Amino acid sequence: MTTESIKAKNNGLLYAMEDEISSHLNQETTKSILTLIAAAGKNNALGKDNDLIWHISNDLKRFKRLTSGHAIIMGRKTFESMPKALPNRTNIVLTNKKGFKAEGGIVVHSIEAALDLVKEDTQPFIIGGGEIYRLFMDLCDRIELTRVHHDFEADVYFPEIDLSQWKEVACEDVPATDDQPYNYSFITYEKQ
Ligand SMILES: NC(=O)c1ccc[n+]([C@@H]2O[C@H](COP(=O)([O-])OP(=O)(O)OC[C@H]3O[C@@H](n4cnc5c(N)ncnc54)[C@H](OP(=O)(O)O)[C@@H]3O)[C@@H](O)[C@H]2O)c1
């Protein structure tokens, strides 16, 4: 092998390595953060009679601010509990019912199909309810939990957060007000 051909080979190797590193960096910067967002009571209460239990407008505003412009994945029961698909978001509805139509939403029949639809989104959200949180919790990178500091009667509950897997990275406590009787906290957890 001549000196020139060794140099050319080394250059080729260097370019290939640079390409690989840059594609790896691009993948890292565009990685999407699958985020579970929920509001749960002290006893993990989530809902009753296919409806929410409390009304905290500050929490609903935060939900809207965080999820707007993104894909939201929900169970068929949660979709049916809402008056209509949530605007400015791609509503994805999971059901086993073949032929189910979700006006303003996209129907899927598996976790994989739901995740495939959101792979270009930088921060898709899992918005409930109880069954869907259980299905997706282990797949998520972040949890945005509004913890309402009160025990409620419910028929659907939030799964226990395994603190050996999840780390609390932010917490904002919000006191009760005249028109809203519960203290609550916005807590962010990230996968360890
Ligand atoms: N507090 C909160 O943050 C919050 C948020 C959202 C909802 N909620 C409350 O939670 C309650 C609803 O929760 P839920 O647990 O009863 O129902 P859900 O999680 O909203 O929906 C359950 C449905 O999802 C579908 N599903 C589940 N696993 C599936 C799979 N592997 N493949 C395909 N489809 C699947 C099934 O639909 P089919 O039966 O059609 O097959 C199942 O019946 C309501 O009270 C709601 O108000 C609370």
PDBQT file of the ligand as one rigid body, heavy atoms in Angstrom, charges set to zero:
ROOT
HETATM    1  N1  LIG A 201     -57.657  12.868  36.552  1.00  0.00    +0.000 N 
HETATM    2  C1  LIG A 201     -57.123  12.749  35.350  1.00  0.00    +0.000 C 
HETATM    3  O1  LIG A 201     -56.036  13.270  35.066  1.00  0.00    +0.000 OA
HETATM    4  C2  LIG A 201     -57.843  11.972  34.298  1.00  0.00    +0.000 A 
HETATM    5  C3  LIG A 201     -57.372  11.951  32.987  1.00  0.00    +0.000 A 
HETATM    6  C4  LIG A 201     -58.057  11.206  32.028  1.00  0.00    +0.000 A 
HETATM    7  C5  LIG A 201     -59.206  10.504  32.396  1.00  0.00    +0.000 A 
HETATM    8  N2  LIG A 201     -59.620  10.545  33.687  1.00  0.00    +0.000 N 
HETATM    9  C6  LIG A 201     -60.803   9.774  34.113  1.00  0.00    +0.000 C 
HETATM   10  O2  LIG A 201     -60.488   8.385  33.962  1.00  0.00    +0.000 OA
HETATM   11  C7  LIG A 201     -61.710   7.677  33.712  1.00  0.00    +0.000 C 
HETATM   12  C8  LIG A 201     -61.534   6.846  32.448  1.00  0.00    +0.000 C 
HETATM   13  O3  LIG A 201     -60.466   5.924  32.647  1.00  0.00    +0.000 OA
HETATM   14  P1  LIG A 201     -60.652   4.343  32.383  1.00  0.00    +0.000 P 
HETATM   15  O4  LIG A 201     -59.469   3.659  32.976  1.00  0.00    +0.000 OA
HETATM   16  O5  LIG A 201     -62.006   3.928  32.798  1.00  0.00    +0.000 OA
HETATM   17  O6  LIG A 201     -60.639   4.251  30.782  1.00  0.00    +0.000 OA
HETATM   18  P2  LIG A 201     -59.569   4.755  29.679  1.00  0.00    +0.000 P 
HETATM   19  O7  LIG A 201     -58.194   4.401  30.119  1.00  0.00    +0.000 OA
HETATM   20  O8  LIG A 201     -59.861   6.151  29.298  1.00  0.00    +0.000 OA
HETATM   21  O9  LIG A 201     -60.022   3.851  28.435  1.00  0.00    +0.000 OA
HETATM   22  C9  LIG A 201     -60.035   2.455  28.558  1.00  0.00    +0.000 C 
HETATM   23  C10 LIG A 201     -60.304   1.878  27.181  1.00  0.00    +0.000 C 
HETATM   24  O10 LIG A 201     -59.127   1.958  26.384  1.00  0.00    +0.000 OA
HETATM   25  C11 LIG A 201     -59.130   0.892  25.454  1.00  0.00    +0.000 C 
HETATM   26  N3  LIG A 201     -57.907   0.092  25.637  1.00  0.00    +0.000 N 
HETATM   27  C12 LIG A 201     -57.256  -0.219  26.788  1.00  0.00    +0.000 A 
HETATM   28  N4  LIG A 201     -56.178  -0.979  26.539  1.00  0.00    +0.000 NA
HETATM   29  C13 LIG A 201     -56.137  -1.161  25.200  1.00  0.00    +0.000 A 
HETATM   30  C14 LIG A 201     -55.254  -1.840  24.325  1.00  0.00    +0.000 A 
HETATM   31  N5  LIG A 201     -54.165  -2.502  24.780  1.00  0.00    +0.000 N 
HETATM   32  N6  LIG A 201     -55.507  -1.822  23.003  1.00  0.00    +0.000 NA
HETATM   33  C15 LIG A 201     -56.569  -1.154  22.520  1.00  0.00    +0.000 A 
HETATM   34  N7  LIG A 201     -57.442  -0.471  23.296  1.00  0.00    +0.000 NA
HETATM   35  C16 LIG A 201     -57.238  -0.486  24.616  1.00  0.00    +0.000 A 
HETATM   36  C17 LIG A 201     -60.361   0.040  25.746  1.00  0.00    +0.000 C 
HETATM   37  O11 LIG A 201     -61.373   0.556  24.903  1.00  0.00    +0.000 OA
HETATM   38  P3  LIG A 201     -62.596  -0.364  24.339  1.00  0.00    +0.000 P 
HETATM   39  O12 LIG A 201     -63.398  -0.774  25.548  1.00  0.00    +0.000 OA
HETATM   40  O13 LIG A 201     -63.313   0.538  23.418  1.00  0.00    +0.000 OA
HETATM   41  O14 LIG A 201     -61.942  -1.540  23.663  1.00  0.00    +0.000 OA
HETATM   42  C18 LIG A 201     -60.661   0.386  27.180  1.00  0.00    +0.000 C 
HETATM   43  O15 LIG A 201     -61.991   0.163  27.562  1.00  0.00    +0.000 OA
HETATM   44  C19 LIG A 201     -62.800   8.731  33.609  1.00  0.00    +0.000 C 
HETATM   45  O16 LIG A 201     -63.440   8.862  34.876  1.00  0.00    +0.000 OA
HETATM   46  C20 LIG A 201     -62.040   9.996  33.280  1.00  0.00    +0.000 C 
HETATM   47  O17 LIG A 201     -62.743  11.159  33.670  1.00  0.00    +0.000 OA
HETATM   48  C21 LIG A 201     -58.982  11.263  34.641  1.00  0.00    +0.000 A 
ENDROOT
TORSDOF 0
